[in-house]
Every structure is written in C-alpha cells, then in structure tokens.
Amino acid sequence: MQISRTPRIGVPALSEWITGGALIDELAAPAGPSRTQVDSVRFEPGARTRWHRHPLGQVLVVTDGTALVQRRGGAVETVHTGDSVRIEAGEWHWHGATPDGAMTHLAIEELPEDGSTAEFGDAVTDAEYGAGAGHTDTAGAEAGSAEPEPPMSRVIVMDQKLPEPLATHRVEIRRITIAPGYAAGLHVHNGPVFGSIETGSAVYQIEGEPAVVLGPGDVFHEPEGVRIARFDAEQDGVTFLGYFLLADGVNAELVFPDAD
C-alpha cells in the first residue's frame, strides 16, 4: 500500500495531445503485474484533446466542472461533475472543457502488455468543438438565467467518403424496428447504407472492428459489400431510419452469408 498526502503539481500536457492548456497529475502508473494507469487532468477553459483512441478503451470521471466529449460519428455530449464516460477499445473520440469554465477529470485505462498507448489523430477543429461548446446546458440553472436557444442550428453529424464515385439515382428511406434483444445477424448490403437511430439502442459492429453501442441521435454507415457482424437490439429494442443509396435499376438487397 502506498499513500500520497502531499499536494501534487501537474505536468503540462504536450501540444501534440492537447489544444489549449492542461495539467496532468499522474495518480497511478503501471507497475509489476498491474497495467492500470490513472491520471487527473485539469483542462483550462476551451482546452480539449486531439481526436484519439485507446487500445483497450478508457473511463473518464468528471471531478470538477463540466466536460464536453464526442465519439466519431456521434453528437457532442455534456458531462457534469460526478458523471462518468466509458470509451470502447479503438473508439475515436475527444474530450475537454467548455469555453467558459475549467474542468478536471480522472482518466483511467489499462495498457496492453506491449505497453502501447493512445494513438492521436487530427486536432479537433473549431467547428467540431463549437458544435458542443455553443450548447447551453440548463441543468440546475435558475429559471430565466439560461440564454435562449437559437431559432435554428446546423450540426454535421457524419461526413463519410465513399470508396469510389457512385451514380446515385434514388435514395430509399426505411424506418426499421428491431424487437428487444433480437440480433439481426451477419449481413451484407449491395450498396452503401446510412442510418440514424430514433429510439432505443443497438450494438453495431463491422466485422474485424470494435463493437459500439448506438443510441438516439447516433448515426452509422454500412459500406457496400462489407460484412456487418452485428446489429443487435438491446433490451429496449431499436428503431432507426435507413437511407439506401441506389444506382439506376438497382433495388436494395440484403444478403445473410454463412459465418466462417
């Protein structure tokens, strides 16, 4: 057992990791058989990480202030003191403070046996950050103290490139409902499909990639000819809109190949 009672002085985060200022206070480092790493990270107002992903995932626990967090393809979420966020293995995401307030969170993760750490990608653009930073959260606010919501807002929730030019002559939109606990099974589409969850939740997985849980407002892309390993409704079932991009004279087809 090791007890640390003295005040700690955080180390500034590298600019390769963070946009803005942040201090990292290492609380636990992998030692012996343990591969658990725990850091307390304090973000200055407006500071946020780059897009990144962890080999075995990560858990964030907000200990002070309000955080913004987003996974690739999802909306920017507001997370308050005491809230926690579980990030799946290999899931691209970012997190940081709001524009007008500092934020501190615990970052807890298990490192792989080879010692590999997070992979960092592009910086979070001002437009991406602003999609959540401009949101006024009224939880716990006094009546009349929150600023009015704008009459209209536009947020890009997905910008998906296709592998090759597609002559799309029509788009077929289907509202699909899957019963609670039902697994759609391994399947392949004959054209690209985009979807948006309306209600409920589902486990979604492209074969060979990590599984993610989709909830209301989340969007997804099922590429043409790619094996979709899972689209399994959770216990609340799921309803979503599916957008099928179709060439001239082509009808949407769904193939259920035998699993290898």
MARRO-385959 format. One line per 8 residues: number of its first residue (from 1); for each residue x, z, y of C-alpha. Coordinates in nm, 3 decimals, m for minus. Each point is the difference from the previous one (the first is absolute). Example, Ala and Ser with C-alpha at 12.3 -4.5 7.8 and 13.67 -1.06 7.14 Angstrom:
# residues 2
1 = 1.230 0.780 m0.450; 0.137 m0.066 0.344 .
This chain:
# residues 260
1 = 0.000 0.000 0.000; 0.121 m0.085 0.348; m0.163 0.130 0.319; 0.083 m0.145 0.342; m0.106 0.212 0.295; 0.207 m0.137 0.286; m0.151 m0.257 0.239; 0.090 m0.356 m0.095 .
9 = 0.114 m0.276 0.234; m0.131 m0.340 m0.095; 0.218 m0.308 m0.029; m0.108 m0.307 0.202; m0.151 m0.270 m0.219; 0.189 m0.328 m0.019; m0.132 m0.284 0.212; m0.002 m0.212 m0.318 .
17 = m0.285 0.225 m0.122; m0.190 0.098 0.315; m0.135 m0.159 0.316; 0.028 0.273 0.264; 0.138 0.349 m0.048; m0.030 0.227 m0.302; 0.186 0.300 m0.141; 0.044 0.053 m0.374 .
25 = 0.041 0.352 m0.140; 0.103 m0.007 m0.366; m0.180 0.280 m0.185; 0.091 m0.092 m0.356; 0.245 m0.252 m0.142; 0.029 m0.119 m0.362; 0.230 0.233 m0.190; 0.063 0.049 m0.370 .
33 = m0.291 m0.123 m0.210; m0.235 m0.003 0.301; m0.050 m0.336 0.174; m0.243 0.133 0.264; 0.076 m0.057 0.367; m0.193 0.177 0.278; 0.050 m0.069 0.370; m0.178 0.125 0.310 .
41 = m0.013 m0.284 0.252; m0.104 0.042 0.363; m0.099 m0.319 0.180; 0.000 m0.029 0.377; m0.313 m0.151 0.158; m0.020 m0.370 m0.085; 0.266 0.020 m0.274; m0.065 m0.153 m0.342 .
49 = 0.189 m0.113 m0.309; 0.067 m0.360 m0.091; m0.201 m0.157 m0.280; 0.149 0.147 m0.319; m0.070 0.092 m0.360; 0.120 0.268 m0.244; 0.098 m0.068 m0.363; m0.212 0.288 m0.134 .
57 = m0.239 0.053 0.291; m0.020 0.281 0.254; m0.226 0.281 0.123; m0.037 0.076 0.371; m0.144 0.329 0.130; m0.069 0.020 0.373; 0.108 0.343 0.126; m0.041 m0.051 0.375 .
65 = m0.176 m0.256 0.216; m0.176 m0.322 m0.099; 0.154 m0.280 m0.204; m0.072 m0.370 m0.036; 0.057 m0.157 m0.342; m0.066 m0.347 m0.142; 0.057 m0.174 m0.329; 0.049 m0.375 m0.020 .
73 = m0.340 m0.170 0.015; m0.185 0.317 0.102; m0.121 0.145 0.328; 0.200 0.243 0.214; m0.117 0.350 m0.094; 0.004 0.318 0.211; 0.128 0.310 m0.182; m0.024 0.353 0.141 .
81 = 0.186 0.328 m0.045; m0.052 0.123 m0.356; m0.088 m0.344 m0.135; 0.213 m0.165 m0.267; 0.065 m0.361 m0.095; 0.110 m0.123 m0.343; 0.188 m0.330 0.011; 0.023 m0.192 m0.324 .
89 = 0.327 m0.123 m0.152; 0.109 m0.328 0.157; m0.279 0.007 0.262; 0.109 m0.145 0.336; m0.105 0.233 0.284; 0.099 0.164 0.327; m0.079 0.331 0.171; 0.064 0.163 0.335 .
97 = m0.132 0.187 0.303; m0.275 m0.098 0.241; 0.104 m0.139 0.342; m0.080 0.322 0.185; 0.104 0.276 m0.240; 0.290 0.109 m0.221; m0.061 0.044 m0.372; 0.178 0.177 m0.285 .
105 = m0.051 m0.064 m0.370; 0.159 0.095 m0.327; 0.125 m0.299 m0.202; 0.017 0.076 m0.373; 0.127 m0.245 m0.256; 0.168 m0.021 m0.337; 0.306 m0.222 m0.016; 0.068 m0.224 m0.301 .
113 = 0.280 0.088 m0.239; 0.219 m0.271 0.153; m0.029 0.172 0.340; m0.158 m0.299 0.176; m0.189 0.082 0.318; m0.263 m0.164 0.220; 0.015 m0.372 0.074; m0.056 m0.079 0.369 .
121 = m0.150 m0.321 0.135; m0.106 m0.124 0.342; m0.068 0.224 0.298; m0.364 0.081 0.067; m0.098 m0.225 0.290; m0.170 0.128 0.313; m0.313 m0.189 m0.108; m0.002 0.165 m0.343 .
129 = 0.061 0.342 0.149; m0.255 m0.058 0.274; m0.272 m0.073 m0.256; 0.000 0.371 m0.080; 0.155 0.146 0.312; m0.288 m0.123 0.212; m0.255 0.179 m0.218; m0.150 0.314 0.154 .
137 = m0.057 0.262 m0.265; m0.277 0.240 0.106; 0.027 0.256 m0.281; m0.022 0.345 0.159; m0.024 m0.140 0.352; m0.237 0.158 0.247; m0.315 m0.194 0.075; 0.061 m0.256 0.273 .
145 = 0.378 0.041 m0.008; 0.074 m0.313 m0.207; 0.048 m0.331 0.176; m0.268 m0.260 m0.073; 0.066 m0.249 m0.277; 0.073 m0.355 0.119; m0.297 m0.240 m0.034; 0.200 m0.229 m0.229 .
153 = 0.318 0.022 m0.202; 0.190 m0.243 m0.220; 0.240 0.116 m0.271; 0.188 m0.224 m0.243; m0.044 0.166 m0.339; 0.177 m0.270 m0.201; 0.222 m0.298 0.079; 0.065 m0.158 m0.339 .
161 = 0.207 m0.318 m0.042; m0.094 m0.231 m0.286; 0.274 m0.139 m0.227; m0.083 m0.359 0.094; m0.238 m0.186 0.233; m0.358 0.015 m0.126; m0.268 m0.254 0.089; m0.290 0.243 0.028 .
169 = m0.332 m0.183 0.023; m0.223 0.302 m0.038; 0.004 0.378 m0.027; m0.232 0.173 m0.243; m0.077 0.363 0.086; m0.129 0.231 m0.269; m0.111 0.361 0.020; 0.118 0.155 m0.326 .
177 = m0.094 0.342 m0.135; 0.179 0.167 m0.292; m0.160 0.298 m0.172; 0.173 0.341 0.012; 0.294 0.022 m0.242; m0.024 m0.366 m0.108; 0.324 m0.197 m0.039; m0.021 m0.370 0.088 .
185 = 0.287 m0.080 m0.237; 0.297 m0.235 0.018; m0.105 m0.318 0.184; 0.125 m0.309 0.185; m0.167 m0.199 0.281; 0.029 m0.377 0.044; 0.040 0.039 0.376; 0.106 0.264 0.252 .
193 = m0.248 0.284 0.047; m0.012 0.246 0.288; m0.210 0.314 m0.009; m0.122 0.289 0.215; m0.129 0.328 m0.144; m0.340 0.102 0.137; m0.079 0.317 m0.195; 0.156 0.203 m0.280 .
201 = 0.352 m0.045 m0.132; 0.197 m0.190 m0.262; 0.347 m0.005 m0.155; 0.156 m0.339 0.073; 0.317 m0.135 m0.163; 0.174 m0.335 m0.020; 0.181 m0.020 m0.334; 0.355 0.130 0.035 .
209 = m0.065 0.176 0.333; m0.102 0.360 0.080; m0.370 0.087 m0.013; m0.174 0.102 0.324; m0.337 0.160 0.073; m0.223 m0.200 0.234; m0.271 0.168 0.209; m0.252 m0.102 0.269 .
217 = 0.160 m0.229 0.257; 0.300 m0.087 m0.217; 0.076 m0.367 m0.064; 0.176 m0.174 m0.287; 0.124 m0.343 m0.111; m0.013 m0.138 m0.354; 0.230 m0.305 m0.009; m0.093 m0.316 m0.185 .
225 = 0.114 m0.004 m0.362; 0.142 0.355 0.010; m0.097 0.253 m0.265; m0.197 0.288 0.152; 0.062 0.290 m0.237; m0.256 0.242 0.142; m0.304 0.008 0.222; m0.155 0.320 m0.132 .
233 = m0.285 0.175 0.176; 0.052 0.371 0.043; m0.271 0.260 m0.059; m0.182 m0.094 0.321; m0.019 m0.369 m0.100; 0.096 m0.272 0.245; m0.165 m0.275 0.204; 0.208 m0.263 0.177 .
241 = m0.018 m0.343 0.159; 0.205 m0.269 m0.173; 0.103 m0.312 0.195; 0.079 m0.292 m0.234; 0.197 m0.285 0.163; m0.095 m0.323 m0.177; 0.122 m0.358 0.016; m0.239 m0.297 0.001 .
249 = m0.197 m0.021 m0.324; 0.142 0.324 m0.139; m0.214 0.294 m0.106; 0.126 0.357 m0.024; 0.108 0.084 m0.354; 0.107 0.330 m0.152; 0.206 m0.001 m0.320; 0.053 0.308 m0.219 .
257 = 0.321 m0.072 m0.196; 0.096 0.204 m0.302; 0.238 0.281 0.093; 0.353 m0.046 m0.136 .
